[in-house]
Amino acid sequence: MSAAAKKREYNRVRRKCMKHGIDIIKKGEHKNYRGVELIKNGQVLISQYAENIRPLDIDWAEIDEQLERWAS
């Protein structure tokens, strides 16, 4: 996925999270994230974690699909 497509998907997820009051928590250092969690009222709704030593390649399109299922 190109950088422009990732940014487009991230912005889509960010807007939905702002609309529904969901916090996006990224764990790790910038450009070396180990995990990402979407949290609402203290509960983790959606999460992705790195499975090995390499940084997590966050799949924002998958998170967007999961948000769609959650919101409906």
ZANU-586004 format. One record per atom (N, C-alpha, C): residue number from 1; residue in one letter; x, y, z. Coordinates in pm, whole numbers. Last residue first. Layout:
<atom num="NUM" residu="A" xx="X" yy="Y" zz="Z"/>
...
This chain:
<atom num="72" residu="S" xx="-2199" yy="-32" zz="1309"/>
<atom num="72" residu="S" xx="-2333" yy="-66" zz="1258"/>
<atom num="72" residu="S" xx="-2412" yy="-150" zz="1355"/>
<atom num="71" residu="A" xx="-1954" yy="-2" zz="1429"/>
<atom num="71" residu="A" xx="-2046" yy="113" zz="1431"/>
<atom num="71" residu="A" xx="-2187" yy="76" zz="1385"/>
<atom num="70" residu="W" xx="-1824" yy="-244" zz="1380"/>
<atom num="70" residu="W" xx="-1855" yy="-206" zz="1516"/>
<atom num="70" residu="W" xx="-1963" yy="-98" zz="1520"/>
<atom num="69" residu="R" xx="-1794" yy="-240" zz="1101"/>
<atom num="69" residu="R" xx="-1874" yy="-347" zz="1163"/>
<atom num="69" residu="R" xx="-1915" yy="-309" zz="1304"/>
<atom num="68" residu="E" xx="-1629" yy="-11" zz="1085"/>
<atom num="68" residu="E" xx="-1758" yy="-13" zz="1017"/>
<atom num="68" residu="E" xx="-1850" yy="-119" zz="1078"/>
<atom num="67" residu="L" xx="-1403" yy="-103" zz="1222"/>
<atom num="67" residu="L" xx="-1483" yy="9" zz="1278"/>
<atom num="67" residu="L" xx="-1622" yy="14" zz="1215"/>
<atom num="66" residu="Q" xx="-1315" yy="-294" zz="1042"/>
<atom num="66" residu="Q" xx="-1359" yy="-337" zz="1174"/>
<atom num="66" residu="Q" xx="-1442" yy="-229" zz="1242"/>
<atom num="65" residu="E" xx="-1243" yy="-127" zz="829"/>
<atom num="65" residu="E" xx="-1348" yy="-227" zz="811"/>
<atom num="65" residu="E" xx="-1403" yy="-274" zz="945"/>
<atom num="64" residu="D" xx="-1035" yy="17" zz="954"/>
<atom num="64" residu="D" xx="-1153" yy="88" zz="906"/>
<atom num="64" residu="D" xx="-1270" yy="-9" zz="886"/>
<atom num="63" residu="I" xx="-851" yy="-187" zz="993"/>
<atom num="63" residu="I" xx="-909" yy="-121" zz="1111"/>
<atom num="63" residu="I" xx="-1036" yy="-46" zz="1072"/>
<atom num="62" residu="E" xx="-789" yy="-234" zz="726"/>
<atom num="62" residu="E" xx="-852" yy="-340" zz="806"/>
<atom num="62" residu="E" xx="-919" yy="-281" zz="930"/>
<atom num="61" residu="A" xx="-669" yy="10" zz="662"/>
<atom num="61" residu="A" xx="-788" yy="-34" zz="587"/>
<atom num="61" residu="A" xx="-863" yy="-141" zz="665"/>
<atom num="60" residu="W" xx="-444" yy="20" zz="822"/>
<atom num="60" residu="W" xx="-555" yy="111" zz="854"/>
<atom num="60" residu="W" xx="-682" yy="72" zz="779"/>
<atom num="59" residu="D" xx="-230" yy="-173" zz="944"/>
<atom num="59" residu="D" xx="-322" yy="-189" zz="832"/>
<atom num="59" residu="D" xx="-447" yy="-107" zz="862"/>
<atom num="58" residu="I" xx="95" yy="-92" zz="1031"/>
<atom num="58" residu="I" xx="-45" yy="-78" zz="1068"/>
<atom num="58" residu="I" xx="-133" yy="-83" zz="943"/>
<atom num="57" residu="D" xx="343" yy="-281" zz="1081"/>
<atom num="57" residu="D" xx="293" yy="-213" zz="961"/>
<atom num="57" residu="D" xx="141" yy="-205" zz="980"/>
<atom num="56" residu="L" xx="555" yy="-265" zz="1357"/>
<atom num="56" residu="L" xx="421" yy="-297" zz="1309"/>
<atom num="56" residu="L" xx="390" yy="-214" zz="1185"/>
<atom num="55" residu="P" xx="902" yy="-354" zz="1319"/>
<atom num="55" residu="P" xx="794" yy="-261" zz="1357"/>
<atom num="55" residu="P" xx="661" yy="-303" zz="1294"/>
<atom num="54" residu="R" xx="1029" yy="-685" zz="1404"/>
<atom num="54" residu="R" xx="1009" yy="-574" zz="1309"/>
<atom num="54" residu="R" xx="896" yy="-482" zz="1355"/>
<atom num="53" residu="I" xx="1019" yy="-896" zz="1577"/>
<atom num="53" residu="I" xx="1105" yy="-783" zz="1613"/>
<atom num="53" residu="I" xx="1086" yy="-662" zz="1521"/>
<atom num="52" residu="N" xx="670" yy="-992" zz="1562"/>
<atom num="52" residu="N" xx="813" yy="-1023" zz="1568"/>
<atom num="52" residu="N" xx="889" yy="-895" zz="1601"/>
<atom num="51" residu="E" xx="415" yy="-900" zz="1560"/>
<atom num="51" residu="E" xx="434" yy="-1039" zz="1600"/>
<atom num="51" residu="E" xx="582" yy="-1077" zz="1610"/>
<atom num="50" residu="A" xx="260" yy="-604" zz="1674"/>
<atom num="50" residu="A" xx="368" yy="-665" zz="1598"/>
<atom num="50" residu="A" xx="391" yy="-806" zz="1650"/>
<atom num="49" residu="Y" xx="-99" yy="-577" zz="1691"/>
<atom num="49" residu="Y" xx="33" yy="-580" zz="1755"/>
<atom num="49" residu="Y" xx="134" yy="-644" zz="1661"/>
<atom num="48" residu="Q" xx="-405" yy="-406" zz="1707"/>
<atom num="48" residu="Q" xx="-308" yy="-475" zz="1622"/>
<atom num="48" residu="Q" xx="-173" yy="-466" zz="1692"/>
<atom num="47" residu="S" xx="-749" yy="-382" zz="1807"/>
<atom num="47" residu="S" xx="-606" yy="-372" zz="1834"/>
<atom num="47" residu="S" xx="-527" yy="-450" zz="1729"/>
<atom num="46" residu="I" xx="-1053" yy="-239" zz="1914"/>
<atom num="46" residu="I" xx="-975" yy="-296" zz="1804"/>
<atom num="46" residu="I" xx="-829" yy="-281" zz="1839"/>
<atom num="45" residu="L" xx="-1146" yy="-178" zz="2172"/>
<atom num="45" residu="L" xx="-1239" yy="-221" zz="2068"/>
<atom num="45" residu="L" xx="-1165" yy="-297" zz="1958"/>
<atom num="44" residu="V" xx="-1084" yy="-195" zz="2505"/>
<atom num="44" residu="V" xx="-1016" yy="-203" zz="2376"/>
<atom num="44" residu="V" xx="-1116" yy="-257" zz="2274"/>
<atom num="43" residu="Q" xx="-1234" yy="30" zz="2733"/>
<atom num="43" residu="Q" xx="-1234" yy="-101" zz="2670"/>
<atom num="43" residu="Q" xx="-1165" yy="-94" zz="2535"/>
<atom num="42" residu="G" xx="-1252" yy="289" zz="2828"/>
<atom num="42" residu="G" xx="-1162" yy="197" zz="2896"/>
<atom num="42" residu="G" xx="-1158" yy="57" zz="2838"/>
<atom num="41" residu="N" xx="-1419" yy="418" zz="2643"/>
<atom num="41" residu="N" xx="-1465" yy="395" zz="2780"/>
<atom num="41" residu="N" xx="-1382" yy="288" zz="2852"/>
<atom num="40" residu="K" xx="-1241" yy="283" zz="2382"/>
<atom num="40" residu="K" xx="-1358" yy="364" zz="2416"/>
<atom num="40" residu="K" xx="-1405" yy="323" zz="2555"/>
<atom num="39" residu="I" xx="-955" yy="261" zz="2179"/>
<atom num="39" residu="I" xx="-1014" yy="244" zz="2311"/>
<atom num="39" residu="I" xx="-1132" yy="339" zz="2329"/>
<atom num="38" residu="L" xx="-754" yy="91" zz="1968"/>
<atom num="38" residu="L" xx="-864" yy="186" zz="1966"/>
<atom num="38" residu="L" xx="-946" yy="159" zz="2092"/>
<atom num="37" residu="E" xx="-403" yy="51" zz="1949"/>
<atom num="37" residu="E" xx="-529" yy="14" zz="2011"/>
<atom num="37" residu="E" xx="-630" yy="126" zz="1992"/>
<atom num="36" residu="V" xx="-111" yy="-89" zz="1814"/>
<atom num="36" residu="V" xx="-207" yy="21" zz="1809"/>
<atom num="36" residu="V" xx="-338" yy="-32" zz="1867"/>
<atom num="35" residu="G" xx="241" yy="-163" zz="1860"/>
<atom num="35" residu="G" xx="99" yy="-194" zz="1861"/>
<atom num="35" residu="G" xx="14" yy="-69" zz="1850"/>
<atom num="34" residu="R" xx="492" yy="-78" zz="1815"/>
<atom num="34" residu="R" xx="478" yy="-219" zz="1848"/>
<atom num="34" residu="R" xx="331" yy="-260" zz="1846"/>
<atom num="33" residu="Y" xx="644" yy="150" zz="1590"/>
<atom num="33" residu="Y" xx="531" yy="115" zz="1674"/>
<atom num="33" residu="Y" xx="522" yy="-36" zz="1693"/>
<atom num="32" residu="N" xx="846" yy="315" zz="1489"/>
<atom num="32" residu="N" xx="880" yy="184" zz="1543"/>
<atom num="32" residu="N" xx="768" yy="139" zz="1637"/>
<atom num="31" residu="K" xx="772" yy="568" zz="1421"/>
<atom num="31" residu="K" xx="829" yy="485" zz="1314"/>
<atom num="31" residu="K" xx="875" yy="349" zz="1363"/>
<atom num="30" residu="H" xx="800" yy="654" zz="1761"/>
<atom num="30" residu="H" xx="761" yy="698" zz="1627"/>
<atom num="30" residu="H" xx="840" yy="619" zz="1522"/>
<atom num="29" residu="E" xx="781" yy="368" zz="1984"/>
<atom num="29" residu="E" xx="842" yy="492" zz="1936"/>
<atom num="29" residu="E" xx="788" yy="527" zz="1796"/>
<atom num="28" residu="G" xx="485" yy="235" zz="2146"/>
<atom num="28" residu="G" xx="619" yy="229" zz="2090"/>
<atom num="28" residu="G" xx="667" yy="366" zz="2048"/>
<atom num="27" residu="K" xx="147" yy="230" zz="2059"/>
<atom num="27" residu="K" xx="249" yy="188" zz="2157"/>
<atom num="27" residu="K" xx="383" yy="174" zz="2088"/>
<atom num="26" residu="K" xx="-112" yy="453" zz="2019"/>
<atom num="26" residu="K" xx="-3" yy="385" zz="1950"/>
<atom num="26" residu="K" xx="105" yy="354" zz="2052"/>
<atom num="25" residu="I" xx="-450" yy="479" zz="2048"/>
<atom num="25" residu="I" xx="-328" yy="470" zz="2129"/>
<atom num="25" residu="I" xx="-225" yy="389" zz="2050"/>
<atom num="24" residu="I" xx="-720" yy="669" zz="1988"/>
<atom num="24" residu="I" xx="-621" yy="588" zz="1916"/>
<atom num="24" residu="I" xx="-493" yy="593" zz="1997"/>
<atom num="23" residu="D" xx="-1043" yy="671" zz="2136"/>
<atom num="23" residu="D" xx="-904" yy="713" zz="2143"/>
<atom num="23" residu="D" xx="-816" yy="616" zz="2065"/>
<atom num="22" residu="I" xx="-1362" yy="774" zz="2028"/>
<atom num="22" residu="I" xx="-1269" yy="663" zz="2046"/>
<atom num="22" residu="I" xx="-1127" yy="718" zz="2043"/>
<atom num="21" residu="G" xx="-1595" yy="923" zz="1966"/>
<atom num="21" residu="G" xx="-1528" yy="938" zz="2094"/>
<atom num="21" residu="G" xx="-1434" yy="824" zz="2128"/>
<atom num="20" residu="H" xx="-1705" yy="915" zz="1713"/>
<atom num="20" residu="H" xx="-1760" yy="823" zz="1812"/>
<atom num="20" residu="H" xx="-1690" yy="831" zz="1948"/>
<atom num="19" residu="K" xx="-1558" yy="1111" zz="1574"/>
<atom num="19" residu="K" xx="-1704" yy="1116" zz="1571"/>
<atom num="19" residu="K" xx="-1765" yy="1032" zz="1684"/>
<atom num="18" residu="M" xx="-1296" yy="1023" zz="1606"/>
<atom num="18" residu="M" xx="-1335" yy="1151" zz="1664"/>
<atom num="18" residu="M" xx="-1487" yy="1160" zz="1674"/>
<atom num="17" residu="C" xx="-1311" yy="787" zz="1455"/>
<atom num="17" residu="C" xx="-1282" yy="780" zz="1598"/>
<atom num="17" residu="C" xx="-1322" yy="909" zz="1668"/>
<atom num="16" residu="K" xx="-1355" yy="887" zz="1201"/>
<atom num="16" residu="K" xx="-1458" yy="803" zz="1263"/>
<atom num="16" residu="K" xx="-1437" yy="795" zz="1413"/>
<atom num="15" residu="R" xx="-1110" yy="1024" zz="1164"/>
<atom num="15" residu="R" xx="-1237" yy="1098" zz="1164"/>
<atom num="15" residu="R" xx="-1349" yy="1018" zz="1230"/>
<atom num="14" residu="R" xx="-929" yy="808" zz="1172"/>
<atom num="14" residu="R" xx="-920" yy="916" zz="1272"/>
<atom num="14" residu="R" xx="-1050" yy="994" zz="1280"/>
<atom num="13" residu="V" xx="-1003" yy="661" zz="943"/>
<atom num="13" residu="V" xx="-1017" yy="602" zz="1077"/>
<atom num="13" residu="V" xx="-1018" yy="711" zz="1184"/>
<atom num="12" residu="R" xx="-933" yy="852" zz="748"/>
<atom num="12" residu="R" xx="-1070" yy="800" zz="755"/>
<atom num="12" residu="R" xx="-1098" yy="741" zz="893"/>
<atom num="11" residu="N" xx="-662" yy="879" zz="795"/>
<atom num="11" residu="N" xx="-749" yy="995" zz="816"/>
<atom num="11" residu="N" xx="-895" yy="952" zz="826"/>
<atom num="10" residu="Y" xx="-577" yy="620" zz="721"/>
<atom num="10" residu="Y" xx="-557" yy="668" zz="859"/>
<atom num="10" residu="Y" xx="-651" yy="785" zz="888"/>
<atom num="9" residu="E" xx="-641" yy="621" zz="446"/>
<atom num="9" residu="E" xx="-710" yy="528" zz="536"/>
<atom num="9" residu="E" xx="-697" yy="573" zz="682"/>
<atom num="8" residu="R" xx="-462" yy="823" zz="361"/>
<atom num="8" residu="R" xx="-606" yy="837" zz="336"/>
<atom num="8" residu="R" xx="-686" yy="746" zz="431"/>
<atom num="7" residu="K" xx="-218" yy="709" zz="432"/>
<atom num="7" residu="K" xx="-259" yy="835" zz="494"/>
<atom num="7" residu="K" xx="-410" yy="856" zz="478"/>
<atom num="6" residu="K" xx="-217" yy="488" zz="261"/>
<atom num="6" residu="K" xx="-214" yy="468" zz="406"/>
<atom num="6" residu="K" xx="-264" yy="593" zz="478"/>
<atom num="5" residu="A" xx="-209" yy="620" zz="14"/>
<atom num="5" residu="A" xx="-325" yy="537" zz="47"/>
<atom num="5" residu="A" xx="-332" yy="511" zz="197"/>
<atom num="4" residu="A" xx="42" yy="741" zz="32"/>
<atom num="4" residu="A" xx="-77" yy="824" zz="16"/>
<atom num="4" residu="A" xx="-203" yy="746" zz="52"/>
<atom num="3" residu="A" xx="211" yy="520" zz="47"/>
<atom num="3" residu="A" xx="204" yy="612" zz="161"/>
<atom num="3" residu="A" xx="78" yy="699" zz="153"/>
<atom num="2" residu="S" xx="58" yy="218" zz="-84"/>
<atom num="2" residu="S" xx="141" yy="338" zz="-95"/>
<atom num="2" residu="S" xx="119" yy="428" zz="28"/>
<atom num="1" residu="M" xx="85" yy="-117" zz="0"/>
<atom num="1" residu="M" xx="0" yy="0" zz="0"/>
<atom num="1" residu="M" xx="90" yy="123" zz="0"/>
